[in-house]
Amino acid sequence: MNEKRLLKICLVTSILGIFLLLSIAEFSQPKFYQINDITDKQLDTQIKIEGTITKSKDLPGLLLFDLKDNTSKITVVAFKDFQINLTHGQNISVTGKIAEYNNVLEIIADEITIKDDS
Amino acid sequence: MILEILIAILIGCFTGIITGLTPGLHINLIAVLAFSASPFLLEFISPITISVFIIAMSITHTFLDALPSIFLGAPDSDQILSVLPGHRLLLEGRGYEAVMLTAIGSLAAVILTLIITPLLIPFVKLTYPLIKDYIPYILIISSLFLISKEHKSKLWALLIFLLSGTLGIAVFNLPTLKQPLLPLLSGLFGISILIVSLSEKTKIPPQRITNPKIEKKESVKVLSSGLITSSLCGFLPGIGPAEAAIIASSPFKKISSEYFLLLSGAINTVVMVISFIALYTIDKARNGSVVIISKIMEKLTFSDFIIFLAASLVSAFIAYYLTKNIAKIFSSLITKINYQKLCIGIILFVTAIVITLAGPLGLLVMVISTAFGIVPSLLGIAKNHMMGCLIIPVILYFLL
């Protein structure tokens, strides 16, 4: 195969491939989990959970809170400034990546949505 | 305790041989495995021993990764620039010399870095707060500078940089992809180069075991430039050894293959040592190994830091000796083995690792990254512009 033809094939494959990956990233929704079902198999993957805020700790540039559903609870780490006010007892949904800190699983929040203000 | 640390250094060096010699097997992967096993290991050994193991492995890796880069044309992302000058010497029968140039650069740079560490600590402490808010702009300026240094076509270099950035953004936003860096970097910098080598049907001439001849004055100039650039780049996210090597070589009007190999070897190792200094001084982890060390060590004290530096120095001497001997074995074997079959074997091995650790989606990422990774080779454009896959997402993270 001559170089020009190979270059064309590689360029077309990569441009189409990048668009394909962008579409997958845009349209694939993170899988919803009950907190009890989260294990280290989900480490580094993005998931979605829902629950109630039970305990929170405000640190400089970092917000830590526990999220509880009817199965268990997990610590949520919000690194960036989320433009929402989070309070104790609020029902929220969190999308983020599962990580491990001091041998305990936690979720690093990418997106937080308030479900209701009860 | 000392015996425990010495054993950790030896096991680390041995693991560094395996990761350094195996294209696609990154030290981050082993560091993550060590971290996963840490709850069990910490019942028997201290956190500092596990950290020393990771340090010894990382330092040895930066010496040994020159071998697949030069002899097989299969570098990892840190060694992409040593491929061409290294391959040039290999085709002249001087592959051993090429490897030894990077090893001499690495060892000399580790010694020099440790000598200037008392100056580096206050330098990093003072500089980082000043530049912290300007990191994305520094990254943009550095990237544009690197693109402007492209001789063949600046427009293509810019396009490659932007497209690789888009690829990086897409890959890092795939919600179900584990280990996104593995298929991305293996495709861009590993398999793509092997496929190009296969298509070129390279025939390796018999190799000579000759020691490199380098001038002391020129070597000091090159190493000083490497050290200064690494000190500036070592604590910036997204700027790796390949980018630092281009910046460090820019003051020289013309740099020969020999001195470029010396420089890239030095920078590859120094950036690793500087990342330990950055962890101690500004509490920032700039690569995967250091991220794991920061997780294992709850608090890094001054005495821990001194142990890290001592472990780096001991590992560097062991790694130098290992590189020298393994390069001799490679030199005698390279003409006896079927290079094409070896390339195919490595491609299959890396593909199997990607499928196991990153699944079918990882395989898709690897195929797309491989196709994209072939483009700069065919255009004759430097592959370092593909580091946009990391730099652009980092810039956007800081700006958005």
Interface residues (C-beta under 8 A of the other chain):
Chain A: M1 E3 L6 L7 I9 C10 L11 T13 S14 I15 G17 I18 L20 L21 L22 I24 A25 S28 Q29 P30 K31 L43 D44 T45 Q46 I47 Y101 N103
Chain B: P39 L163 T166 L167 I169 A170 V171 N173 L174 P175 T176 L177 K178 Q179 S199 K295 L361 L364 V365 V367 I368 A371 F372 I374 V375 L378 L379
